[in-house]
Amino acid sequence: MLAPLDATYQGYRVGIWLKDQRAAARKAASADPRTAHCPARPARPSRFPGR
């Protein structure tokens, strides 16, 4: 059960804060963990093959 967007607690709009937290959690869960932390490096030919 989710809180409505207009929910408040002691004058604070917690409904919108909860909505933003859920959206951030969905975005983090859908991100590929291999590319989220390390940017892709361009492939360069080796100057010394076989070493």
C-alpha positions in Angstrom: 0.0 0.0 0.0 1.4 3.3 -1.1 0.9 6.7 0.5 -1.0 9.3 -1.6 1.0 12.1 -3.1 -0.7 14.7 -0.9 0.2 12.8 2.3 1.8 15.0 5.0 3.5 14.4 8.3 3.9 17.3 10.7 3.5 19.7 7.8 6.0 17.9 5.5 4.9 16.6 2.2 6.0 13.0 2.6 3.9 11.6 -0.3 6.0 13.3 -2.9 9.3 12.4 -1.1 8.2 8.8 -1.1 7.3 8.9 -4.8 10.8 10.3 -5.6 12.5 7.6 -3.4 10.6 4.8 -5.2 11.5 6.3 -8.6 15.2 6.5 -7.6 15.1 2.9 -6.4 13.6 1.7 -9.7 16.2 3.5 -11.7 19.1 2.1 -9.6 17.6 -1.4 -9.8 17.3 -1.3 -13.6 20.9 0.1 -14.2 23.5 -2.4 -15.4 25.9 -2.8 -12.5 28.9 -3.3 -14.8 28.4 0.0 -16.6 27.0 2.0 -13.7 30.4 2.3 -12.0 33.0 2.0 -14.8 32.8 3.9 -18.0 33.6 2.0 -21.2 37.2 2.3 -22.3 38.0 2.6 -26.0 39.7 -0.4 -27.5 43.3 0.3 -28.7 45.6 -2.0 -30.5 48.4 -3.4 -28.4 51.9 -1.9 -29.2 53.6 -5.1 -28.1 51.5 -8.1 -29.1 52.4 -11.3 -27.2 53.7 -9.5 -24.1 
